[in-house]
């Protein structure tokens, strides 16, 4: 069983104030200062340590691609969000993971936030099958398509263009903070759900391309996945 997932975050302003020893600046000014002081290669996007979780979505799929059920959370109580995520991951003993840049962002973030809240993560997340970079049980699409960094890392949106399926129709990652400030937590989860379905669609196509899924199975699963993706994008 695999867990296709994505996490949405906003900057942890309280933590940033402690790190930068700044109690006076506005949140927006603090974010500018943090981006200058803490980001790599002047990207402006803070590393996972400096974020907090506001939503996550997961889709359980069988090893050959059949979706089983969706689980999700959104809210302001991050502790409760982690509890629900860890409970969801406890559904199966030897699950695998599927994600886009989960190794670089989502998984480190989950570890940092569990430490912040003094919580224990599911043991499976520390298992060799998950921690080993070349593990078939922890599939990061960025690693798969770049041959583990030998080539450039693809954006999820561009992978959608490649296979003729439009992604990112309900928002972009840089809009999450604004949505959070506007109280649009359900919309953040909806955006997160689109990313999960997009990841699932790309993974299905990759598995078919590499010969791991038979054509008739792929066509059936892909048709259903695209239909669901369009339903999400339409706001249903």
N, CA, C and O of each residue as an XYZ file, in Angstrom:
944
protein
N       0.843     -1.191      0.000
C       0.000      0.000      0.000
C       0.882      1.247      0.000
O       1.896      1.305      0.696
N       0.477      2.250     -0.797
C       1.219      3.511     -0.859
C       0.341      4.670     -0.384
O      -0.880      4.657     -0.536
N       0.999      5.659      0.190
C       0.340      6.880      0.652
C       0.852      8.025     -0.209
O       1.988      8.471     -0.048
N       0.001      8.506     -1.134
C       0.343      9.666     -1.963
C      -0.061     10.902     -1.162
O      -1.221     11.025     -0.770
N       0.872     11.817     -0.914
C       0.523     12.899      0.003
C       1.200     14.215     -0.358
O       2.164     14.269     -1.121
N       0.644     15.276      0.229
C       1.227     16.612      0.119
C       0.851     17.387      1.374
O      -0.173     17.117      2.000
N       1.694     18.354      1.735
C       1.496     19.168      2.927
C       1.534     20.635      2.522
O       2.371     21.036      1.713
N       0.636     21.432      3.079
C       0.664     22.877      2.855
C       1.060     23.576      4.152
O       0.648     23.178      5.241
N       1.868     24.625      4.014
C       2.433     25.293      5.183
C       2.389     26.807      5.041
O       2.157     27.351      3.962
N       2.622     27.466      6.172
C       2.894     28.899      6.189
C       4.126     29.107      7.054
O       4.479     28.215      7.825
N       4.791     30.246      6.958
C       5.940     30.496      7.830
C       5.536     30.457      9.305
O       4.444     30.896      9.664
N       6.407     29.938     10.144
C       6.196     29.936     11.584
C       6.757     31.256     12.124
O       7.932     31.343     12.479
N       5.917     32.258     12.178
C       6.383     33.599     12.522
C       6.926     33.675     13.951
O       7.898     34.389     14.198
N       6.324     32.958     14.883
C       6.815     32.977     16.259
C       8.230     32.432     16.343
O       9.080     32.989     17.037
N       8.474     31.344     15.636
C       9.805     30.746     15.618
C      10.797     31.679     14.930
O      11.923     31.846     15.399
N      10.383     32.285     13.823
C      11.263     33.205     13.111
C      11.656     34.389     13.998
O      12.791     34.860     13.931
N      10.732     34.868     14.821
C      11.057     35.988     15.707
C      12.129     35.588     16.720
O      13.003     36.386     17.058
N      12.054     34.338     17.204
C      13.072     33.883     18.151
C      14.415     33.713     17.453
O      15.455     34.088     17.993
N      14.387     33.149     16.257
C      15.629     32.913     15.521
C      16.328     34.224     15.168
O      17.546     34.343     15.299
N      15.552     35.197     14.724
C      16.121     36.476     14.285
C      16.164     37.518     15.401
O      16.640     38.636     15.204
N      15.656     37.133     16.585
C      15.626     38.054     17.728
C      14.958     39.375     17.333
O      15.511     40.460     17.511
N      13.744     39.232     16.790
C      13.014     40.386     16.268
C      11.581     40.332     16.780
O      10.783     39.514     16.325
N      11.265     41.195     17.714
C       9.904     41.240     18.254
C       9.121     42.445     17.782
O       7.958     42.623     18.146
N       9.756     43.273     16.971
C       9.146     44.544     16.594
C       8.578     44.572     15.173
O       7.546     45.200     14.936
N       9.225     43.914     14.248
C       8.841     44.004     12.839
C       7.460     43.402     12.597
O       7.026     42.510     13.326
N       6.780     43.893     11.577
C       5.528     43.268     11.142
C       5.839     41.889     10.569
O       6.985     41.588     10.238
N       4.817     41.066     10.457
C       5.030     39.730      9.898
C       5.626     39.805      8.487
O       6.524     39.035      8.148
N       5.130     40.723      7.681
C       5.620     40.826      6.306
C       7.081     41.262      6.269
O       7.868     40.727      5.488
N       7.448     42.228      7.107
C       8.840     42.668      7.156
C       9.735     41.557      7.725
O      10.868     41.369      7.281
N       9.211     40.835      8.705
C       9.958     39.712      9.276
C      10.228     38.651      8.215
O      11.315     38.078      8.154
N       9.223     38.400      7.384
C       9.371     37.402      6.334
C      10.434     37.815      5.317
O      11.193     36.972      4.837
N      10.493     39.085      4.992
C      11.521     39.585      4.079
C      12.911     39.383      4.685
O      13.833     38.924      4.011
N      13.045     39.732      5.969
C      14.336     39.571      6.647
C      14.726     38.103      6.735
O      15.892     37.755      6.544
N      13.763     37.248      7.023
C      14.051     35.813      7.116
C      14.456     35.244      5.767
O      15.357     34.410      5.679
N      13.780     35.703      4.713
C      14.114     35.224      3.371
C      15.542     35.595      3.001
O      16.234     34.826      2.335
N      15.984     36.771      3.431
C      17.351     37.211      3.136
C      18.379     36.466      3.984
O      19.484     36.184      3.521
N      18.015     36.147      5.224
C      18.984     35.561      6.148
C      19.034     34.042      6.133
O      20.072     33.454      6.437
N      17.922     33.398      5.783
C      17.816     31.959      6.029
C      17.631     31.089      4.790
O      17.716     29.865      4.890
N      17.383     31.686      3.628
C      17.136     30.872      2.444
C      18.430     30.496      1.746
O      19.448     31.179      1.859
N      18.358     29.395      1.024
C      19.506     28.925      0.257
C      19.496     29.558     -1.132
O      18.441     29.715     -1.746
N      20.643     29.908     -1.604
C      20.799     30.428     -2.970
C      19.864     31.604     -3.264
O      19.465     31.826     -4.407
N      19.522     32.357     -2.204
C      18.662     33.533     -2.372
C      17.341     33.213     -3.068
O      16.813     34.031     -3.822
N      16.811     32.014     -2.806
C      15.565     31.607     -3.461
C      14.362     32.341     -2.898
O      13.352     32.488     -3.587
N      14.451     32.799     -1.668
C      13.326     33.478     -1.031
C      12.359     32.538     -0.346
O      11.512     32.990      0.425
N      12.457     31.214     -0.608
C      11.557     30.246      0.018
C      12.267     29.630      1.216
O      13.348     29.054      1.088
N      11.645     29.761      2.376
C      12.279     29.309      3.607
C      12.431     27.790      3.656
O      11.558     27.072      3.169
N      13.522     27.289      4.235
C      13.694     25.845      4.433
C      12.591     25.285      5.327
O      11.927     26.043      6.034
N      12.390     23.967      5.305
C      11.260     23.368      6.025
C      11.242     23.645      7.526
O      10.165     23.682      8.121
N      12.401     23.841      8.155
C      12.432     24.084      9.597
C      11.598     25.299      9.998
O      11.084     25.348     11.115
N      11.456     26.282      9.103
C      10.849     27.554      9.463
C       9.376     27.664      9.047
O       8.815     28.759      9.011
N       8.764     26.530      8.738
C       7.348     26.494      8.359
C       6.537     25.768      9.422
O       7.079     25.041     10.254
N       5.231     25.979      9.375
C       4.310     25.156     10.150
C       3.162     24.705      9.251
O       2.809     25.380      8.284
N       2.597     23.572      9.584
C       1.613     22.913      8.737
C       0.222     23.478      8.970
O      -0.190     23.695     10.110
N      -0.507     23.718      7.866
C      -1.896     24.181      7.978
C      -2.865     23.230      7.255
O      -4.080     23.345      7.415
N      -2.328     22.297      6.462
C      -3.188     21.310      5.809
C      -2.341     20.155      5.283
O      -1.166     20.330      4.962
N      -2.940     18.995      5.201
C      -2.334     17.871      4.490
C      -3.445     17.031      3.870
O      -4.577     17.003      4.352
N      -3.089     16.354      2.795
C      -4.020     15.440      2.126
C      -3.243     14.185      1.741
O      -2.115     14.267      1.253
N      -3.850     13.039      1.961
C      -3.239     11.774      1.562
C      -4.228     10.904      0.815
O      -5.428     10.924      1.090
N      -3.712     10.144     -0.126
C      -4.531      9.201     -0.891
C      -3.888      7.825     -0.788
O      -2.772      7.617     -1.263
N      -4.593      6.893     -0.169
C      -4.096      5.520     -0.092
C      -4.353      4.815     -1.429
O      -5.475      4.820     -1.936
N      -3.314      4.217     -1.986
C      -3.461      3.462     -3.239
C      -2.802      2.095     -3.076
O      -1.811      1.946     -2.362
N      -3.368      1.118     -3.745
C      -2.773     -0.210     -3.737
C      -1.490     -0.213     -4.582
O      -1.260      0.703     -5.371
N      -0.678     -1.226     -4.415
C       0.631     -1.263     -5.073
C       0.546     -1.130     -6.585
O       1.463     -0.598     -7.211
N      -0.533     -1.602     -7.177
C      -0.681     -1.511     -8.629
C      -1.529     -0.310     -9.051
O      -1.980     -0.227    -10.194
N      -1.739      0.612     -8.118
C      -2.304      1.893     -8.509
C      -3.754      2.163     -8.184
O      -4.197      3.300     -8.350
N      -4.513      1.198     -7.734
C      -5.934      1.423     -7.473
C      -6.113      2.260     -6.211
O      -5.631      1.869     -5.148
N      -6.799      3.414     -6.303
C      -7.020      4.233     -5.111
C      -8.005      3.578     -4.146
O      -8.971      2.941     -4.566
N      -7.750      3.739     -2.864
C      -8.586      3.125     -1.831
C      -9.408      4.180     -1.097
O     -10.633      4.077     -1.038
N      -8.748      5.193     -0.539
C      -9.493      6.247      0.140
C      -8.625      7.472      0.366
O      -7.397      7.391      0.413
N      -9.297      8.611      0.506
C      -8.639      9.888      0.786
C      -8.776     10.204      2.269
O      -9.811      9.937      2.879
N      -7.716     10.779      2.843
C      -7.761     11.302      4.201
C      -7.167     12.707      4.163
O      -6.318     12.997      3.319
N      -7.610     13.589      5.078
C      -7.136     14.973      4.994
C      -7.383     15.710      6.290
O      -8.103     15.245      7.174
N      -6.758     16.884      6.376
C      -6.938     17.767      7.523
C      -6.598     19.190      7.113
O      -5.725     19.408      6.273
N      -7.285     20.154      7.703
C      -6.866     21.555      7.636
C      -7.223     22.214      8.949
O      -8.174     21.800      9.612
N      -6.464     23.248      9.341
C      -6.790     23.927     10.578
C      -5.659     24.780     11.112
O      -4.590     24.878     10.508
N      -5.910     25.391     12.247
C      -4.913     26.241     12.906
C      -4.189     25.505     14.027
O      -3.135     25.954     14.478
N      -4.738     24.378     14.484
C      -4.124     23.591     15.561
C      -3.207     22.541     14.940
O      -3.639     21.432     14.628
N      -1.940     22.903     14.765
C      -0.996     22.006     14.095
C      -0.813     20.699     14.854
O      -0.637     19.646     14.241
N      -0.853     20.755     16.167
C      -0.714     19.544     16.968
C      -1.790     18.524     16.591
O      -1.502     17.341     16.412
N      -3.019     18.995     16.474
C      -4.118     18.111     16.087
C      -3.910     17.583     14.669
O      -4.208     16.421     14.390
N      -3.400     18.428     13.772
C      -3.127     17.983     12.411
C      -2.100     16.869     12.367
O      -2.236     15.926     11.587
N      -1.079     16.969     13.193
C      -0.059     15.910     13.261
C      -0.633     14.633     13.848
O      -0.337     13.537     13.371
N      -1.455     14.770     14.883
C      -2.101     13.594     15.476
C      -2.909     12.847     14.416
O      -2.823     11.625     14.303
N      -3.694     13.596     13.642
C      -4.522     12.958     12.622
C      -3.668     12.333     11.508
O      -3.997     11.264     10.995
N      -2.579     13.002     11.143
C      -1.690     12.448     10.123
C      -1.057     11.148     10.605
O      -1.027     10.161      9.869
N      -0.555     11.143     11.827
C       0.096      9.942     12.351
C      -0.903      8.813     12.551
O      -0.569      7.644     12.358
N      -2.129      9.156     12.935
C      -3.174      8.132     13.041
C      -3.475      7.531     11.670
O      -3.648      6.320     11.539
N      -3.536      8.390     10.650
C      -3.811      7.909      9.294
C      -2.694      6.980      8.817
O      -2.955      5.956      8.186
N      -1.454      7.346      9.121
C      -0.322      6.521      8.694
C      -0.251      5.197      9.459
O       0.424      4.260      9.034
N      -0.947      5.135     10.575
C      -0.989      3.890     11.335
C      -1.986      2.880     10.790
O      -2.121      1.781     11.328
N      -2.683      3.252      9.721
C      -3.683      2.349      9.135
C      -3.043      1.084      8.588
O      -3.612     -0.003      8.686
N      -1.849      1.231      8.007
C      -1.150      0.088      7.418
C       0.258     -0.005      8.002
O       0.857      1.017      8.338
N       0.781     -1.202      8.122
C       2.066     -1.420      8.791
C       3.244     -1.096      7.895
O       4.134     -0.350      8.304
N       3.276     -1.636      6.686
C       4.450     -1.518      5.817
C       4.159     -0.666      4.583
O       4.447     -1.073      3.458
N       3.595      0.502      4.797
C       3.215      1.357      3.681
C       4.441      1.996      3.032
O       5.504      2.123      3.640
N       4.250      2.396      1.763
C       5.235      3.204      1.067
C       4.706      4.615      0.884
O       3.549      4.895      1.196
N       5.551      5.503      0.378
C       5.190      6.901      0.182
C       5.392      7.302     -1.271
O       6.316      6.825     -1.930
N       4.533      8.172     -1.765
C       4.668      8.764     -3.101
C       4.440     10.264     -2.955
O       3.471     10.690     -2.327
N       5.337     11.066     -3.539
C       5.251     12.515     -3.357
C       6.114     13.214     -4.395
O       6.831     12.574     -5.164
N       6.032     14.524     -4.404
C       6.889     15.344     -5.260
C       7.672     16.289     -4.357
O       7.105     17.218     -3.782
N       8.962     16.053     -4.234
C       9.854     16.806     -3.348
C       9.546     16.567     -1.880
O       9.837     17.420     -1.041
N       8.967     15.429     -1.560
C       8.704     15.107     -0.158
C       9.975     14.910      0.636
O      10.026     15.238      1.822
N      11.007     14.376     -0.005
C      12.283     14.188      0.699
C      12.915     15.535      1.034
O      13.536     15.697      2.085
N      12.752     16.488      0.138
C      13.385     17.779      0.333
C      12.618     18.713      1.243
O      13.201     19.608      1.855
N      11.291     18.509      1.339
C      10.498     19.460      2.133
C       9.533     18.784      3.106
O       9.663     18.953      4.318
N       8.571     18.025      2.594
C       7.470     17.547      3.433
C       7.929     16.636      4.571
O       7.498     16.813      5.710
N       8.789     15.673      4.283
C       9.228     14.748      5.328
C      10.101     15.430      6.377
O       9.899     15.193      7.568
N      11.080     16.281      5.980
C      11.796     17.028      7.021
C      10.874     17.916      7.839
O      11.027     18.022      9.055
N       9.910     18.560      7.169
C       8.965     19.413      7.882
C       8.224     18.633      8.951
O       8.108     19.094     10.086
N       7.718     17.455      8.603
C       6.969     16.637      9.555
C       7.837     16.291     10.757
O       7.361     16.309     11.892
N       9.105     15.976     10.517
C      10.014     15.664     11.619
C      10.241     16.872     12.516
O      10.182     16.762     13.741
N      10.499     18.021     11.908
C      10.702     19.247     12.695
C       9.475     19.577     13.537
O       9.598     19.921     14.713
N       8.295     19.473     12.936
C       7.079     19.860     13.661
C       6.740     18.851     14.758
O       6.205     19.231     15.800
N       7.043     17.572     14.536
C       6.863     16.584     15.604
C       7.799     16.900     16.769
O       7.404     16.790     17.929
N       9.036     17.291     16.467
C       9.966     17.693     17.522
C       9.447     18.924     18.257
O       9.515     18.997     19.484
N       8.934     19.882     17.508
C       8.422     21.115     18.098
C       7.312     20.827     19.101
O       7.242     21.447     20.162
N       6.441     19.873     18.750
C       5.303     19.543     19.615
C       5.605     18.377     20.558
O       4.717     17.901     21.265
N       6.856     17.919     20.567
C       7.268     16.811     21.439
C       6.397     15.574     21.220
O       5.844     15.003     22.160
N       6.292     15.179     19.942
C       5.460     14.044     19.566
C       6.312     12.943     18.945
O       7.375     13.209     18.383
N       5.839     11.713     19.051
C       6.481     10.589     18.383
C       5.821     10.339     17.030
O       4.596     10.281     16.926
N       6.647     10.191     16.001
C       6.147      9.862     14.675
C       5.961      8.350     14.556
O       6.509      7.596     15.360
N       5.193      7.901     13.563
C       5.119      6.466     13.304
C       6.510      5.901     13.018
O       7.295      6.501     12.284
N       6.802      4.752     13.599
C       8.128      4.141     13.450
C       8.464      3.905     11.980
O       9.631      3.972     11.593
N       7.472      3.634     11.175
C       7.699      3.345      9.761
C       8.440      4.482      9.054
O       9.210      4.227      8.128
N       8.223      5.724      9.471
C       8.870      6.856      8.811
C      10.382      6.869      9.012
O      11.101      7.531      8.263
N      10.864      6.146     10.011
C      12.306      6.058     10.249
C      12.893      4.739      9.772
O      14.087      4.494      9.947
N      12.074      3.891      9.175
C      12.544      2.589      8.696
C      13.472      2.766      7.499
O      13.358      3.726      6.737
N      14.386      1.821      7.354
C      15.345      1.867      6.241
C      14.641      1.965      4.894
O      15.119      2.661      3.998
N      13.512      1.277      4.739
C      12.779      1.317      3.472
C      12.383      2.747      3.097
O      12.321      3.086      1.915
N      12.119      3.571      4.091
C      11.707      4.951      3.848
C      12.917      5.888      3.801
O      12.966      6.792      2.967
N      13.880      5.680      4.679
C      15.013      6.587      4.786
C      16.024      6.424      3.657
O      16.682      7.392      3.276
N      16.156      5.213      3.114
C      17.129      4.951      2.059
C      16.724      5.696      0.788
O      15.601      5.541      0.308
N      17.636      6.503      0.242
C      17.278      7.393     -0.857
C      16.795      6.641     -2.091
O      15.905      7.121     -2.794
N      17.359      5.488     -2.363
C      17.023      4.760     -3.581
C      15.960      3.682     -3.343
O      15.819      2.752     -4.137
N      15.223      3.820     -2.251
C      14.211      2.840     -1.898
C      13.010      2.910     -2.830
O      12.552      3.995     -3.188
N      12.510      1.756     -3.216
C      11.296      1.702     -4.036
C      10.042      1.905     -3.187
O       8.934      1.983     -3.719
N      10.217      1.990     -1.869
C       9.084      2.200     -0.967
C       8.871      3.676     -0.655
O       7.887      4.036     -0.008
N       9.777      4.528     -1.105
C       9.636      5.970     -0.874
C       9.937      6.674     -2.191
O      11.093      6.947     -2.514
N       8.892      6.959     -2.936
C       9.026      7.429     -4.318
C       8.868      8.943     -4.369
O       7.774      9.472     -4.179
N       9.972      9.628     -4.627
C       9.945     11.075     -4.831
C      10.054     11.322     -6.334
O      11.072     10.992     -6.942
N       9.024     11.895     -6.933
C       9.025     12.091     -8.385
C      10.189     12.961     -8.846
O      10.667     12.807     -9.970
N      10.647     13.865     -7.998
C      11.788     14.686     -8.384
C      13.037     13.835     -8.549
O      13.827     14.066     -9.465
N      13.224     12.857     -7.675
C      14.353     11.934     -7.801
C      14.178     11.010     -8.998
O      15.119     10.765     -9.753
N      12.965     10.503     -9.159
C      12.719      9.534    -10.231
C      13.012     10.136    -11.604
O      13.657      9.498    -12.435
N      12.542     11.357    -11.844
C      12.689     11.943    -13.177
C      14.041     12.607    -13.397
O      14.452     12.798    -14.542
N      14.735     12.962    -12.326
C      16.059     13.573    -12.485
C      17.177     12.549    -12.383
O      18.354     12.906    -12.429
N      16.813     11.263    -12.244
C      17.805     10.207    -12.009
C      18.649     10.563    -10.787
O      19.880     10.534    -10.825
N      17.953     10.897     -9.710
C      18.552     11.201     -8.412
C      19.576     12.329     -8.497
O      20.678     12.236     -7.955
N      19.182     13.403     -9.196
C      20.016     14.586     -9.250
C      20.988     14.644    -10.401
O      21.670     15.653    -10.577
N      21.074     13.584    -11.198
C      21.980     13.597    -12.345
C      21.501     14.574    -13.414
O      22.301     15.132    -14.165
N      20.182     14.773    -13.471
C      19.580     15.726    -14.393
C      18.842     16.783    -13.577
O      18.869     16.742    -12.347
N      18.186     17.727    -14.245
C      17.493     18.795    -13.524
C      16.201     18.267    -12.897
O      15.619     17.290    -13.367
N      15.767     18.937    -11.821
C      14.544     18.555    -11.124
C      13.325     19.165    -11.808
O      13.303     20.369    -12.061
N      12.304     18.348    -12.113
C      11.115     18.879    -12.789
C      10.094     19.441    -11.824
O       9.916     18.912    -10.726
N       9.417     20.512    -12.225
C       8.294     21.024    -11.470
C       7.063     20.171    -11.765
O       6.897     19.674    -12.879
N       6.207     20.004    -10.769
C       4.998     19.203    -10.953
C       4.121     19.797    -12.049
O       3.557     19.067    -12.865
N       4.008     21.114    -12.063
C       3.183     21.771    -13.074
C       3.701     21.490    -14.472
O       2.907     21.297    -15.392
N       5.007     21.462    -14.652
C       5.595     21.201    -15.965
C       5.421     19.751    -16.379
O       5.271     19.459    -17.566
N       5.440     18.841    -15.417
C       5.154     17.441    -15.737
C       3.726     17.307    -16.262
O       3.453     16.492    -17.142
N       2.822     18.112    -15.715
C       1.451     18.114    -16.228
C       1.395     18.579    -17.665
O       0.700     17.981    -18.487
N       2.130     19.654    -17.981
C       2.183     20.123    -19.369
C       2.741     19.032    -20.279
O       2.269     18.847    -21.401
N       3.745     18.316    -19.789
C       4.401     17.276    -20.588
C       3.420     16.190    -21.026
O       3.472     15.714    -22.160
N       2.525     15.805    -20.112
C       1.595     14.716    -20.431
C       0.220     15.241    -20.848
O      -0.727     14.471    -21.006
N       0.122     16.562    -21.023
C      -1.116     17.145    -21.524
C      -2.239     17.216    -20.522
O      -3.414     17.207    -20.890
N      -1.879     17.287    -19.250
C      -2.887     17.387    -18.194
C      -2.606     18.649    -17.385
O      -1.552     18.733    -16.755
N      -3.509     19.640    -17.375
C      -3.251     20.888    -16.645
C      -3.320     20.696    -15.137
O      -4.295     20.157    -14.613
N      -2.265     21.146    -14.440
C      -2.227     21.133    -12.981
C      -2.258     22.568    -12.470
O      -2.252     23.524    -13.245
N      -2.291     22.693    -11.146
C      -2.245     24.002    -10.475
C      -3.364     24.924    -10.966
O      -3.132     26.090    -11.286
N      -4.569     24.382    -11.018
C      -5.712     25.174    -11.452
C      -6.462     25.816    -10.284
O      -7.299     26.693    -10.497
N      -6.168     25.388     -9.050
C      -6.890     25.913     -7.890
C      -6.027     26.834     -7.032
O      -6.486     27.320     -5.999
N      -4.785     27.081     -7.445
C      -3.915     27.963     -6.677
C      -2.461     27.609     -6.869
O      -2.131     26.626     -7.532
N      -1.586     28.423     -6.282
C      -0.148     28.180     -6.302
C       0.355     28.222     -4.869
O      -0.282     28.808     -3.994
N       1.513     27.590     -4.632
C       2.049     27.504     -3.282
C       2.274     28.840     -2.620
O       2.121     28.967     -1.405
N       2.642     29.858     -3.419
C       2.919     31.166     -2.827
C       1.645     31.910     -2.427
O       1.721     33.002     -1.865
N       0.471     31.330     -2.712
C      -0.796     31.952     -2.348
C      -1.343     31.419     -1.023
O      -2.349     31.924     -0.524
N      -0.688     30.400     -0.446
C      -1.226     29.746      0.738
C      -1.295     30.701      1.928
O      -2.283     30.703      2.662
N      -0.262     31.508      2.124
C      -0.272     32.440      3.257
C      -1.438     33.427      3.147
O      -2.108     33.710      4.140
N      -1.674     33.942      1.959
C      -2.798     34.868      1.772
C      -4.125     34.167      2.055
O      -4.997     34.734      2.715
N      -4.283     32.937      1.560
C      -5.509     32.191      1.812
C      -5.692     31.963      3.309
O      -6.803     32.063      3.828
N      -4.591     31.654      4.002
C      -4.663     31.422      5.444
C      -5.102     32.694      6.161
O      -5.964     32.655      7.039
N      -4.510     33.808      5.785
C      -4.878     35.085      6.417
C      -6.329     35.451      6.153
O      -6.967     36.115      6.970
N      -6.845     35.019      5.017
C      -8.242     35.296      4.659
C      -9.204     34.268      5.249
O     -10.409     34.327      5.004
N      -8.667     33.323      6.029
C      -9.512     32.304      6.645
C      -9.983     31.226      5.693
O     -10.959     30.534      5.983
N      -9.311     31.067      4.560
C      -9.744     30.107      3.541
C      -9.026     28.760      3.721
O      -8.340     28.283      2.817
N      -9.196     28.167      4.891
C      -8.513     26.916      5.199
C      -9.024     25.755      4.344
O      -8.247     24.901      3.915
N     -10.324     25.732      4.104
C     -10.877     24.672      3.256
C     -10.332     24.781      1.835
O     -10.106     23.766      1.177
N     -10.122     26.007      1.360
C      -9.563     26.208      0.028
C      -8.113     25.745     -0.032
O      -7.670     25.215     -1.051
N      -7.375     25.943      1.050
C      -5.994     25.457      1.103
C      -5.982     23.929      0.978
O      -5.173     23.364      0.243
N      -6.888     23.273      1.704
C      -6.967     21.810      1.602
C      -7.348     21.381      0.190
O      -6.823     20.396     -0.329
N      -8.255     22.118     -0.424
C      -8.674     21.803     -1.790
C      -7.487     21.914     -2.748
O      -7.304     21.063     -3.618
N      -6.697     22.950     -2.588
C      -5.490     23.133     -3.392
C      -4.514     21.982     -3.148
O      -3.902     21.464     -4.082
N      -4.378     21.595     -1.886
C      -3.496     20.482     -1.534
C      -3.980     19.179     -2.178
O      -3.175     18.372     -2.644
N      -5.292     18.984     -2.198
C      -5.873     17.785     -2.805
C      -5.562     17.738     -4.301
O      -5.287     16.669     -4.845
N      -5.604     18.890     -4.964
C      -5.258     18.897     -6.387
C      -3.813     18.445     -6.597
O      -3.527     17.679     -7.517
N      -2.904     18.920     -5.745
C      -1.501     18.514     -5.857
C      -1.338     17.007     -5.655
O      -0.534     16.367     -6.332
N      -2.102     16.450     -4.724
C      -2.023     15.006     -4.478
C      -2.514     14.234     -5.697
O      -1.880     13.264     -6.114
N      -3.636     14.656     -6.270
C      -4.154     13.964     -7.450
C      -3.213     14.139     -8.636
O      -3.042     13.215     -9.430
N      -2.602     15.315     -8.762
C      -1.633     15.541     -9.830
C      -0.442     14.612     -9.663
O       0.039     14.032    -10.637
N       0.032     14.470     -8.442
C       1.148     13.561     -8.155
C       0.768     12.129     -8.510
O       1.562     11.396     -9.100
N      -0.445     11.737     -8.150
C      -0.929     10.389     -8.453
C      -1.012     10.160     -9.957
O      -0.619      9.101    -10.447
N      -1.522     11.148    -10.693
C      -1.634     11.039    -12.152
C      -0.251     10.864    -12.793
O      -0.073     10.016    -13.667
N       0.715     11.659    -12.359
C       2.076     11.556    -12.910
C       2.697     10.220    -12.558
O       3.341      9.592    -13.398
N       2.508      9.780    -11.321
C       3.048      8.480    -10.899
C       2.456      7.349    -11.740
O       3.175      6.447    -12.172
N       1.141      7.400    -11.971
C       0.507      6.377    -12.816
C       1.137      6.346    -14.210
O       1.462      5.278    -14.728
N       1.306      7.527    -14.813
C       1.879      7.593    -16.154
C       3.310      7.056    -16.155
O       3.710      6.341    -17.073
N       4.070      7.402    -15.127
C       5.438      6.908    -15.024
C       5.468      5.384    -14.906
O       6.277      4.726    -15.561
N       4.591      4.824    -14.076
C       4.552      3.368    -13.895
C       4.147      2.666    -15.187
O       4.650      1.583    -15.486
N       3.242      3.272    -15.954
C       2.874      2.692    -17.239
C       4.035      2.792    -18.229
O       4.334      1.835    -18.943
N       4.679      3.946    -18.267
C       5.790      4.175    -19.192
C       6.917      3.184    -18.962
O       7.537      2.708    -19.913
N       7.182      2.875    -17.698
C       8.283      1.960    -17.374
C       7.861      0.490    -17.408
O       8.664     -0.397    -17.117
N       6.601      0.235    -17.763
C       6.145     -1.142    -17.930
C       5.707     -1.832    -16.659
O       5.564     -3.055    -16.638
N       5.489     -1.065    -15.587
C       5.099     -1.666    -14.312
C       3.597     -1.841    -14.175
O       3.136     -2.557    -13.286
N       2.821     -1.194    -15.050
C       1.368     -1.325    -15.036
C       0.915     -1.694    -16.442
O       1.331     -1.063    -17.413
N       0.066     -2.711    -16.559
C      -0.441     -3.140    -17.862
C      -1.308     -2.051    -18.483
O      -1.896     -1.237    -17.771
N      -1.387     -2.037    -19.809
C      -2.089     -0.972    -20.517
C      -3.550     -0.879    -20.132
O      -4.056      0.221    -19.911
N      -4.248     -2.013    -20.047
C      -5.673     -1.960    -19.733
C      -5.916     -1.453    -18.316
O      -6.874     -0.722    -18.064
N      -5.036     -1.850    -17.389
C      -5.154     -1.374    -16.009
C      -4.888      0.124    -15.956
O      -5.612      0.872    -15.299
N      -3.834      0.554    -16.657
C      -3.495      1.978    -16.673
C      -4.631      2.813    -17.253
O      -5.008      3.832    -16.674
N      -5.177      2.393    -18.388
C      -6.223      3.191    -19.035
C      -7.427      3.370    -18.128
O      -8.014      4.450    -18.075
N      -7.796      2.315    -17.414
C      -8.931      2.395    -16.492
C      -8.639      3.334    -15.326
O      -9.452      4.201    -15.003
N      -7.471      3.160    -14.692
C      -7.108      3.989    -13.541
C      -6.874      5.440    -13.952
O      -7.260      6.362    -13.234
N      -6.249      5.639    -15.094
C      -5.939      6.993    -15.550
C      -7.219      7.762    -15.886
O      -7.344      8.941    -15.553
N      -8.155      7.101    -16.538
C      -9.418      7.757    -16.874
C     -10.135      8.227    -15.616
O     -10.663      9.338    -15.571
N     -10.151      7.376    -14.596
C     -10.803      7.739    -13.345
C     -10.049      8.871    -12.642
O     -10.661      9.782    -12.085
N      -8.716      8.805    -12.674
C      -7.901      9.821    -12.004
C      -8.067     11.179    -12.663
O      -8.203     12.189    -11.972
N      -8.059     11.219    -13.984
C      -8.236     12.494    -14.703
C      -9.620     13.061    -14.429
O      -9.778     14.270    -14.255
N     -10.618     12.192    -14.389
C     -11.981     12.638    -14.095
C     -12.048     13.260    -12.700
O     -12.675     14.302    -12.509
N     -11.402     12.619    -11.733
C     -11.397     13.136    -10.370
C     -10.635     14.454    -10.295
O     -11.051     15.372     -9.589
N      -9.528     14.552    -11.016
C      -8.746     15.775    -11.030
C      -9.571     16.945    -11.579
O      -9.548     18.046    -11.029
N     -10.288     16.693    -12.656
C     -11.127     17.747    -13.234
C     -12.243     18.143    -12.281
O     -12.626     19.312    -12.218
N     -12.761     17.178    -11.544
C     -13.805     17.461    -10.556
C     -13.258     18.379     -9.449
O     -13.934     19.309     -9.010
N     -12.025     18.098     -9.010
C     -11.386     18.939     -7.993
C     -11.164     20.353     -8.540
O     -11.426     21.345     -7.859
N     -10.686     20.422     -9.759
C     -10.378     21.727    -10.367
C     -11.618     22.554    -10.620
O     -11.551     23.782    -10.674
N     -12.742     21.895    -10.773
C     -13.991     22.624    -10.992
C     -14.594     23.131     -9.688
O     -15.582     23.866     -9.684
N     -13.977     22.721     -8.583
C     -14.451     23.170     -7.276
C     -15.461     22.262     -6.639
O     -16.071     22.622     -5.632
N     -15.653     21.088     -7.201
C     -16.661     20.150     -6.678
C     -16.158     19.498     -5.409
O     -16.859     18.678     -4.816
